[in-house]
Amino acid sequence: MDMTLDSGAVYFKMPIKYEGAEDIMARLVDIATAINMVHVRFSGVYAFRSRGSGSRGTIARCHALSKIWQKALGIKAVYIIEVISERFDRMSREEQDKVLIHELMHIPKSFGGGFIHHNLVNERNVNKLYTLYKQNQKMKSI
């Protein structure tokens, strides 16, 4: 537990709590399949829901296991998509889907532990993929 001093007051910051998020994982698989993100190896992707984050404005994060950690641990690339419950869970389904697409877009085609940055992962590109996702969902239901 962290203690923060601010203007003489003492605040206690509770640690972030993480739990596996099977519901988010199912949605990630559904989205990636619908928009043909075949490079995403779901055996190396994990979804977590966190509570208690002190970050401001962050809705979700994509964490990558870098090459040096892969070498040290003797494992292949792993990506973790974390949704911050306090923000993500209050959003509409459409906005949640866009957030999940955004996080999936950070995973490069090499699936090697790298990370695609926000010059490509941006609102315009997310909206294009969201439109494709909705079109493919509509076709699937016919």
Secondary structure, 3 states (H helix, E strand, C coil): CEEEEECCEEEEECCCEEEECHHHHHHHHHHHHHCCCCCCCHHHEEEEEEECCCCCCCCEEEEECCHHHHHHHCCCCCEEEEEEHHHHCCCCHHHHHHHHHHHHHCCCCCCCCCCCCCCCCCHHHHHHHHHHHHHHHHHHHC
